[in-house]
C-alpha cells in the first residue's frame, strides 16, 4: 500500500512540474525572460526595459537647491525642474541621502543618491527597497510613505532625508 501511494505522488509531482515548465518557465524553475503567463495560461510577450544610464551626483551642502537659480521662483512661472538635496542621515547600516526633482509644484522624481552598501545582504535588500521608496515618494507627493519590509533602518533614514529635501523645496517656493 505504501509503495503505491509514493508512486502515485511521484507521478502527480512530475505532472505538476511538467505543466509548470510548459507554462513559461525555464528548466531551473525561473520564469522565461520573454513571456509572462496570463491568468488563462497563455504566454504574453514582454519587451525588456532598457536600464537607465548611471548618474553621479555632485556633493552640495545639505538642504541646498541644485538648480542654478538663487531667487525664490513664482510657482506659476516655474517651468524648469529644480532639484533639492536632503540631509545625510546616518543609519545603523550606513548613510542615506535623498534628492528630489520638483517641477510645476509637484515632485517629479525622488532618488536616493546615497544608501547603505557594503555586504551582500545590505546590497540585496537596498537593491529592492530603494527603488520602491523612490516610486512611493512620487506617488504620495510627500514624506508620508510606508517603510519597506526588511529595510526598516534604510526606510527611516530615507524619510528623514526626504523631509529635509521637501523642507528646502518649500523654503525655495518650489512646492
TASULJO-V49442 format. One record per pair of residues at least 24 apart in sequence whose C-alpha atoms are under 10 Angstrom apart, sorted by sequence separation. I is the first residue (numbers start at 1). J is the second residue. If there is no record, write none. Layout:
i: (I;I)
j: (J;J)
//
This chain:
i: (60;61;62;63;78;79;80;81;83;91;92;93;94;110;111;125;126;130;134;142;60;61;62;63;78;79;81;82;83;85;88;89;90;91;93;109;110;125;126;129;130;133;137;141;59;60;61;62;78;79;81;82;83;84;85;86;88;89;90;93;109;110;111;125;129;133;60;61;77;78;81;83;85;86;88;108;110;57;75;76;81;85;94;109;110;122;126;130;134;75;76;93;108;109;122;125;126;74;75;107;108;109;74;107;108;110;106;107;109;122;66;107;108;65;66;67;100;107;62;65;66;99;106;107;62;63;65;98;106;62;100;101;116;100;116;115;115;116;57;115;115;114;112;111;112;112;111;110;58;110;57;56;57;96;55;93;96;94;95;96;98;107;93;94;96;97;98;91;92;93;96;97;98;91;92;95;96;97;98;99;100;107;90;91;94;95;96;97;98;99;90;91;96;97;98;101;102;105;89;91;92;96;97;98;99;100;101;105;91;95;96;98;99;100;89;90;91;97;98;99;102;107;89;90;97;98;101;105;106;107;88;89;100;105;106;87;88;89;90;104;105;87;89;90;103;104;86;88;89;102;103;86;87;88;89;101;102;86;87;88;86;87;85;86;87;88;85;86;87;84;86;87;85;86;84;85;86;84;85;86;83;84;85;86;84;85;86;84;85;83;84;83;84;82;84;82;84;83;82;81;78;78;75;63;74;75;76;62;63;72;73;74;75;63;64;65;72;73;74;75;63;64;71;72;73;62;63;70;71;72;62;63;65;69;63;64;65;63;64;62;63;65;65;63;64;65)
j: (84;85;86;87;102;103;104;105;107;115;116;117;118;134;135;149;150;154;158;166;85;86;87;88;103;104;106;107;108;110;113;114;115;116;118;134;135;150;151;154;155;158;162;166;85;86;87;88;104;105;107;108;109;110;111;112;114;115;116;119;135;136;137;151;155;159;87;88;104;105;108;110;112;113;115;135;137;85;103;104;109;113;122;137;138;150;154;158;162;104;105;122;137;138;151;154;155;104;105;137;138;139;105;138;139;141;138;139;141;154;99;140;141;99;100;101;134;141;97;100;101;134;141;142;98;99;101;134;142;99;137;138;153;138;154;154;155;157;99;157;158;158;158;158;161;162;162;162;113;165;113;113;114;153;113;151;154;153;154;155;157;166;153;154;156;157;158;152;153;154;157;158;159;153;154;157;158;159;160;161;162;169;153;154;157;158;159;160;161;162;154;155;160;161;162;165;166;169;154;156;157;161;162;163;164;165;166;170;157;161;162;164;165;166;156;157;158;164;165;166;169;174;157;158;165;166;169;173;174;175;157;158;169;174;175;157;158;159;160;174;175;158;160;161;174;175;158;160;161;174;175;159;160;161;162;174;175;160;161;162;161;162;161;162;163;164;162;163;164;162;164;165;164;165;164;165;166;165;166;167;165;166;167;168;167;168;169;168;169;168;169;169;170;169;172;172;174;174;174;174;173;174;172;161;172;173;174;161;162;171;172;173;174;163;164;165;172;173;174;175;164;165;172;173;174;164;165;172;173;174;165;166;168;172;167;168;169;168;169;168;169;171;172;171;172;174)
//
